[in-house]
């Protein structure tokens, strides 16, 4: 779990339902990892993928939500996945 000085985005992947979303920007991914743990306890397969500043090494700016959505859609491993609204897969607020 990271708490950087720059805001970042998080991709959430629901492998059971073949869904993904991009959350943020945020400074703290802890709530998403806590929600992931709750989902895992309930038997769900959910990944939390933070996109930190090192994602910008070959770019001048950090990735945007739309850029990450487009990249994920083009990834062969996510060909059958559908993009949904933020908060649809994991809602960190519901586990507080």
MIDOKOL-33103 format. One record per residue: residue number from 1; residue in one letter; z, x, y of N, C-alpha, C in turn. Coordinates in steps of 0.1 Angstrom, whole numbers, plus 2048, in hexadecimal, padded with zeros to 3 digits. Each point is the difference from the previous one (the first is absolute). Example, Ala and Ser with C-alpha at 12.3 -4.5 7.8 and 13.67 -1.06 7.14 Angstrom:
<nodes>
+-----+-----+-----+-----+-----+------+------+------+-----+-----+-----+
!   n ! res ! n_Z ! n_X ! n_Y ! ca_Z ! ca_X ! ca_Y ! c_Z ! c_X ! c_Y !
+-----+-----+-----+-----+-----+------+------+------+-----+-----+-----+
!   1 !   A ! 84E ! 884 ! 7C7 !  800 !  7F7 !  80C ! 800 ! 809 ! 80C !
!   2 !   S ! 7F9 ! 7FC ! 80B !  800 !  809 !  80B ! 808 ! 7F8 ! 80B !
+-----+-----+-----+-----+-----+------+------+------+-----+-----+-----+
</nodes>
This chain:
<nodes>
+-----+-----+-----+-----+-----+------+------+------+-----+-----+-----+
!   n ! res ! n_Z ! n_X ! n_Y ! ca_Z ! ca_X ! ca_Y ! c_Z ! c_X ! c_Y !
+-----+-----+-----+-----+-----+------+------+------+-----+-----+-----+
!   1 !   X ! 800 ! 808 ! 7F4 !  800 !  7F8 !  80C ! 800 ! 809 ! 80C !
!   2 !   X ! 7F7 ! 7FD ! 809 !  7FE !  808 !  80C ! 804 ! 7F9 ! 80D !
!   3 !   X ! 805 ! 807 ! 80A !  803 !  7FB !  80D ! 7FA ! 809 ! 80A !
!   4 !   X ! 7F3 ! 800 ! 802 !  7FA !  80A !  809 ! 802 ! 7FB ! 80F !
!   5 !   X ! 7FB ! 809 ! 808 !  801 !  7FD !  80F ! 7F4 ! 7F8 ! 805 !
!   6 !   X ! 7F6 ! 7FF ! 7F8 !  7F4 !  7F9 !  804 ! 7FF ! 7F3 ! 7F7 !
!   7 !   X ! 7FC ! 7F5 ! 805 !  7FE !  7F4 !  7F8 ! 7F5 ! 802 ! 7F6 !
!   8 !   X ! 801 ! 7F9 ! 7F5 !  7F6 !  802 !  7F5 ! 7FE ! 7F2 ! 7F9 !
!   9 !   X ! 7F5 ! 800 ! 7F8 !  7FD !  7F4 !  7F9 ! 803 ! 802 ! 7F1 !
!  10 !   X ! 801 ! 7F4 ! 7F9 !  803 !  800 !  7F2 ! 7F7 ! 7F7 ! 7F9 !
!  11 !   X ! 7FA ! 805 ! 7F5 !  7F8 !  7F7 !  7F8 ! 809 ! 7FB ! 7F4 !
!  12 !   X ! 800 ! 7F3 ! 7FE !  807 !  7FA !  7F5 ! 7F6 ! 7FB ! 7F6 !
!  13 !   X ! 802 ! 803 ! 7F3 !  7F6 !  7FC !  7F6 ! 808 ! 7F8 ! 7F5 !
!  14 !   X ! 7FB ! 7F4 ! 7FE !  806 !  7F8 !  7F5 ! 7F6 ! 801 ! 7F4 !
!  15 !   X ! 803 ! 808 ! 7F6 !  7F7 !  803 !  7F5 ! 7FF ! 7F4 ! 7F6 !
!  16 !   X ! 80A ! 7F8 ! 800 !  800 !  7F4 !  7F7 ! 7F6 ! 7F6 ! 805 !
!  17 !   X ! 800 ! 7FD ! 80D !  7F8 !  7F6 !  806 ! 7F3 ! 805 ! 806 !
!  18 !   X ! 7FE ! 80E ! 800 !  7F5 !  807 !  805 ! 7FE ! 7FC ! 80F !
!  19 !   X ! 80B ! 803 ! 808 !  800 !  7FE !  80E ! 804 ! 80C ! 807 !
!  20 !   X ! 7FC ! 802 ! 80D !  806 !  80B !  808 ! 800 ! 7FB ! 80E !
!  21 !   X ! 809 ! 807 ! 808 !  801 !  7FD !  80E ! 804 ! 80D ! 807 !
!  22 !   X ! 7FE ! 801 ! 80D !  804 !  80B !  808 ! 80B ! 7FB ! 80A !
!  23 !   X ! 80C ! 806 ! 7FF !  80B !  7FC !  809 ! 803 ! 80A ! 80B !
!  24 !   X ! 806 ! 7FC ! 80A !  804 !  809 !  80B ! 7F9 ! 7FD ! 80C !
!  25 !   X ! 801 ! 809 ! 80A !  807 !  80D !  7FF ! 80F ! 7FF ! 7FF !
!  26 !   X ! 806 ! 80A ! 7FA !  80F !  801 !  7FF ! 804 ! 80E ! 801 !
!  27 !   X ! 80D ! 802 ! 802 !  806 !  80D !  800 ! 808 ! 803 ! 7F4 !
!  28 !   X ! 802 ! 7F5 ! 7F8 !  809 !  801 !  7F4 ! 7FB ! 7F8 ! 7F5 !
!  29 !   X ! 7FD ! 807 ! 7F4 !  7FB !  7F9 !  7F5 ! 80A ! 7FB ! 7F6 !
!  30 !   X ! 80D ! 802 ! 804 !  80B !  7FC !  7F7 ! 800 ! 7F2 ! 7FC !
!  31 !   X ! 7FE ! 7F6 ! 80A !  7FF !  7F2 !  7FC ! 7F6 ! 7FD ! 7F5 !
!  32 !   X ! 7F4 ! 806 ! 801 !  7F6 !  7FE !  7F6 ! 803 ! 805 ! 7F2 !
!  33 !   X ! 807 ! 80C ! 800 !  804 !  805 !  7F3 ! 80B ! 7F8 ! 7FA !
!  34 !   X ! 809 ! 7FA ! 809 !  80B !  7F7 !  7FB ! 7F9 ! 7F4 ! 7FA !
!  35 !   X ! 7F6 ! 7FA ! 807 !  7F9 !  7F4 !  7FB ! 7F9 ! 803 ! 7F3 !
!  36 !   X ! 7FA ! 80C ! 800 !  7F9 !  805 !  7F3 ! 80A ! 800 ! 7F5 !
!  37 !   X ! 80C ! 805 ! 802 !  80A !  801 !  7F5 ! 804 ! 7F2 ! 7FB !
!  38 !   X ! 801 ! 7F7 ! 80A !  803 !  7F2 !  7FC ! 7F4 ! 7FA ! 7F8 !
!  39 !   X ! 7F4 ! 802 ! 804 !  7F4 !  7FB !  7F9 ! 800 ! 806 ! 7F2 !
!  40 !   X ! 803 ! 80D ! 7FF !  7FF !  807 !  7F3 ! 80B ! 7FA ! 7F7 !
!  41 !   X ! 80C ! 7FD ! 805 !  80A !  7F9 !  7F8 ! 7FC ! 7F3 ! 7FB !
!  42 !   X ! 7F7 ! 7F9 ! 808 !  7FB !  7F3 !  7FC ! 7F4 ! 801 ! 7F7 !
!  43 !   X ! 7FC ! 80D ! 7FC !  7F5 !  802 !  7F7 ! 7F2 ! 801 ! 807 !
!  44 !   X ! 800 ! 802 ! 80D !  7F3 !  801 !  807 ! 7FC ! 80F ! 801 !
!  45 !   X ! 7F3 ! 803 ! 7FF !  7FB !  80E !  802 ! 7FA ! 801 ! 80E !
!  46 !   X ! 808 ! 805 ! 809 !  7FD !  802 !  80E ! 801 ! 80E ! 805 !
!  47 !   X ! 7F6 ! 805 ! 806 !  800 !  80E !  806 ! 802 ! 800 ! 80F !
!  48 !   X ! 807 ! 809 ! 805 !  802 !  802 !  80E ! 7FA ! 80E ! 804 !
!  49 !   X ! 7F6 ! 800 ! 808 !  7F9 !  80D !  804 ! 801 ! 802 ! 80F !
!  50 !   X ! 809 ! 809 ! 804 !  801 !  803 !  80F ! 7F4 ! 809 ! 804 !
!  51 !   X ! 7FB ! 7FE ! 80C !  7F6 !  808 !  806 ! 806 ! 808 ! 80B !
!  52 !   X ! 803 ! 80C ! 7FE !  807 !  808 !  80A ! 7F7 ! 808 ! 809 !
!  53 !   X ! 805 ! 809 ! 808 !  7F8 !  807 !  80A ! 7F7 ! 80A ! 7F8 !
!  54 !   X ! 803 ! 805 ! 7F4 !  7F7 !  809 !  7F9 ! 7F3 ! 7F9 ! 7FC !
!  55 !   X ! 7FF ! 7F3 ! 801 !  7F4 !  7F9 !  7FD ! 7F6 ! 802 ! 80B !
!  56 !   X ! 804 ! 806 ! 80B !  7F7 !  802 !  80C ! 7FB ! 80E ! 801 !
!  57 !   X ! 802 ! 809 ! 7F6 !  7FC !  80E !  801 ! 7F2 ! 801 ! 803 !
!  58 !   X ! 7F7 ! 7F9 ! 7FA !  7F2 !  801 !  802 ! 7FB ! 7F6 ! 80B !
!  59 !   X ! 809 ! 7F9 ! 806 !  7FD !  7F6 !  80A ! 807 ! 803 ! 80D !
!  60 !   X ! 7FC ! 7FB ! 80B !  807 !  802 !  80D ! 80B ! 7F5 ! 802 !
!  61 !   X ! 7FF ! 7F5 ! 7F9 !  809 !  7F5 !  802 ! 805 ! 7FB ! 7F3 !
!  62 !   X ! 80C ! 7FA ! 800 !  805 !  7FA !  7F3 ! 7F7 ! 7F5 ! 7FC !
!  63 !   X ! 800 ! 7FC ! 7F3 !  7F8 !  7F5 !  7FB ! 805 ! 7F3 ! 806 !
!  64 !   X ! 7F7 ! 7F7 ! 802 !  804 !  7F2 !  805 ! 801 ! 7F7 ! 7F4 !
!  65 !   X ! 805 ! 7F4 ! 802 !  801 !  7F7 !  7F5 ! 7F2 ! 7FC ! 7FA !
!  66 !   X ! 7F7 ! 7FE ! 809 !  7F2 !  7FD !  7FB ! 7FA ! 80B ! 7F9 !
!  67 !   X ! 802 ! 80C ! 804 !  7FB !  80C !  7F9 ! 805 ! 801 ! 7F2 !
!  68 !   X ! 80E ! 7FE ! 7FF !  806 !  801 !  7F3 ! 7FB ! 7F5 ! 7F7 !
!  69 !   X ! 7FE ! 7F4 ! 805 !  7FB !  7F4 !  7F8 ! 7F2 ! 804 ! 7FB !
!  70 !   X ! 7F7 ! 805 ! 809 !  7F3 !  803 !  7FC ! 800 ! 80B ! 7F6 !
!  71 !   X ! 808 ! 80B ! 802 !  800 !  80A !  7F6 ! 805 ! 7FB ! 7F2 !
!  72 !   X ! 80A ! 7F8 ! 800 !  805 !  7FA !  7F3 ! 7F5 ! 7F8 ! 7FA !
!  73 !   X ! 7F9 ! 7F8 ! 807 !  7F6 !  7F7 !  7FA ! 7F5 ! 809 ! 7FA !
!  74 !   X ! 7FD ! 80B ! 806 !  7F5 !  809 !  7FB ! 805 ! 809 ! 7F4 !
!  75 !   X ! 80D ! 801 ! 7FE !  805 !  808 !  7F5 ! 7FD ! 7F9 ! 7F2 !
!  76 !   X ! 7F9 ! 807 ! 7F7 !  7FD !  7FA !  7F3 ! 80C ! 7FA ! 7F8 !
!  77 !   X ! 80B ! 806 ! 802 !  80C !  7FC !  7F9 ! 805 ! 7F2 ! 805 !
!  78 !   X ! 7FB ! 7FC ! 80C !  805 !  7F4 !  806 ! 7F4 ! 7F6 ! 801 !
!  79 !   X ! 7F6 ! 802 ! 7F9 !  7F4 !  7F7 !  801 ! 803 ! 7F1 ! 7FE !
!  80 !   X ! 809 ! 7FD ! 7F7 !  803 !  7F2 !  7FD ! 80C ! 7FB ! 807 !
!  81 !   X ! 805 ! 808 ! 80A !  80C !  7FC !  808 ! 7FC ! 7F8 ! 80C !
!  82 !   X ! 808 ! 7F7 ! 805 !  7FD !  7F8 !  80C ! 80B ! 803 ! 80A !
!  83 !   X ! 7FB ! 802 ! 80D !  809 !  802 !  80B ! 806 ! 7F3 ! 805 !
!  84 !   X ! 80E ! 801 ! 802 !  807 !  7F4 !  804 ! 808 ! 803 ! 80D !
!  85 !   X ! 805 ! 7F7 ! 807 !  807 !  802 !  80C ! 80D ! 808 ! 7FE !
!  86 !   X ! 804 ! 808 ! 80A !  80D !  807 !  7FF ! 80B ! 7F6 ! 7FD !
!  87 !   X ! 80A ! 805 ! 7F8 !  80B !  7F8 !  7FD ! 7FE ! 7F6 ! 7F4 !
!  88 !   X ! 7F4 ! 800 ! 7FB !  7FD !  7F7 !  7F5 ! 805 ! 806 ! 7F2 !
!  89 !   X ! 7FF ! 80D ! 7FE !  803 !  806 !  7F3 ! 80F ! 803 ! 800 !
!  90 !   X ! 805 ! 807 ! 80A !  80E !  804 !  801 ! 804 ! 7FC ! 80E !
!  91 !   X ! 80B ! 7F9 ! 801 !  806 !  7FC !  80D ! 80D ! 807 ! 801 !
!  92 !   X ! 801 ! 80B ! 806 !  80D !  807 !  801 ! 80C ! 7F8 ! 805 !
!  93 !   X ! 7FD ! 7F7 ! 809 !  80A !  7F7 !  806 ! 807 ! 7F7 ! 7F6 !
!  94 !   X ! 7F8 ! 7FC ! 7F6 !  806 !  7F7 !  7F6 ! 80A ! 807 ! 7F7 !
!  95 !   X ! 801 ! 80D ! 800 !  809 !  807 !  7F7 ! 80C ! 805 ! 807 !
!  96 !   X ! 802 ! 7FD ! 80D !  80C !  805 !  808 ! 80B ! 7F7 ! 7FF !
+-----+-----+-----+-----+-----+------+------+------+-----+-----+-----+
</nodes>
